[in-house]
Amino acid sequence: MAAETPNIPLLTPYKLGKFDLSHRVVLAPLTRQRSYGNVPQPHAILYYSQRTSKGGLLIAEATGVSDTAQGYPETPGIWTREQVEAWKPIVDAVHAKGGIFFCQIWHVGRVSNQGFQPNGQAPISSTDKPLMPQVRANGIDVAQFTPPRRLRTDEIPQIVNDFRLAARNAIEAGFDGVEIHGAHGYLIDQFMKDEVNDRTDQYGGSLENRCRFALEVVEAVANEIGADRVGIRLSPFADYMESGDSNPKALGLHMAESLNKYGILYCHMVEPRMKTVWEKSKCPNSLLPMRKAFKGNFLVAGGYDREDGINAIAENRADLVVYGRLFLANPDLPKRFKLNAPLNKYDRETFYILDPIVGYTDYPFLEDMAA
Ligand SMILES: Cc1cc2nc3c(=O)[nH]c(=O)nc-3n(C[C@H](O)[C@H](O)[C@H](O)COP(=O)(O)O)c2cc1C
């Protein structure tokens, strides 16, 4: 067993608004596709509580805001009474261990097909430009997308309202707050990025116009549950799902500056090196300008290991560091970082399978390995 190292910056306490965190290691939102019929399942109680530490922040997997929000099999929602009730014991389990739990609220937009949509209708988006079929994470299956229907200007307030209601439901389910999913080529990103958004109304064209939908969602959600419970995730540099932008730095900066007006709890940005969700690449860009421009708490994610996370905190590049794949495979990640202990390797093959245990709650804890 590795010896305990002196307290590393990553494991120092932090006051995130009204939440007293005991360390800076955050569980990333991780889609797991085990919420059958879009209803969170009892097996998620074990999954999330395994990854809870006293004073640790967890962000739940992306959770649909409405019946048009879905684009992957068996992902959870938070728009029905049944879904809200099903989240409650999961949230309670995280709280029982002293964790702070945010729900990531999500609309996939055009990253969908009619099989996921009510009455087989076309998915909705900022555009009617279709997506090319994409190989799924398992490297075998190919996801097919139905050409989207461009939202009319007068329909947009309804979608903003869906996010507002989802946030209200999340609070009712017991979550401490919500993270608005504005990253990775999903609906909000489809408005922000100029590779996708080809609108001519007040939601398209200029940078201000393309960010309008995102900011309307932020404002509505903040008004509903309080800005001190709201975060947003953005990936200006990513071009996942054909959602690149011709000037990602300007986009990231504009969002960071505009968000200041709403006084939200945090801005969570994905590192430019994660141009696609999967691969870390060498990249000259940095989130530092956005970190400096945003007045609230700044979270970073994407390709972090222990060393990199320590440096990010020590150099004040971030307030908190968000870990995806490493936390998925190491339920006791903060403890392993503390001890500088070896890490379990993640198994990509089991990321998106539907099993309630395999690749989900069967990664060993340090104690199990010692025994
Ligand atoms: C299995 C899996 C599921 C993911 N699901 C989501 C998600 O629901 N919402 C989201 O914003 N990002 C999602 N991501 C991206 C992660 O949150 C994270 O940004 C990415 O894995 C890079 O961080 P890492 O290098 O620490 O893994 C997912 C990534 C993986 C591997």
The ligand as an ORCA input file, in Angstrom:
! r2SCAN-3c Opt
* xyz 0 1
  C     -18.588      6.953    -20.650
  C     -18.589      8.448    -20.791
  C     -19.778      9.119    -20.687
  C     -19.809     10.518    -20.757
  N     -20.988     11.185    -20.574
  C     -21.013     12.536    -20.494
  C     -22.189     13.218    -20.119
  O     -23.230     12.627    -19.825
  N     -22.144     14.572    -20.076
  C     -20.997     15.273    -20.371
  O     -21.018     16.508    -20.313
  N     -19.865     14.646    -20.698
  C     -19.836     13.303    -20.736
  N     -18.662     12.654    -21.003
  C     -17.401     13.429    -21.040
  C     -16.764     13.427    -19.644
  O     -17.556     14.141    -18.706
  C     -15.351     14.061    -19.667
  O     -15.425     15.406    -20.060
  C     -14.434     13.285    -20.613
  O     -14.451     11.911    -20.286
  C     -12.996     13.792    -20.509
  O     -12.523     13.732    -19.179
  P     -11.560     12.534    -18.693
  O     -10.316     12.641    -19.543
  O     -11.303     12.850    -17.239
  O     -12.274     11.249    -18.906
  C     -18.608     11.250    -20.984
  C     -17.414     10.548    -21.129
  C     -17.385      9.167    -21.021
  C     -16.070      8.453    -21.125
*
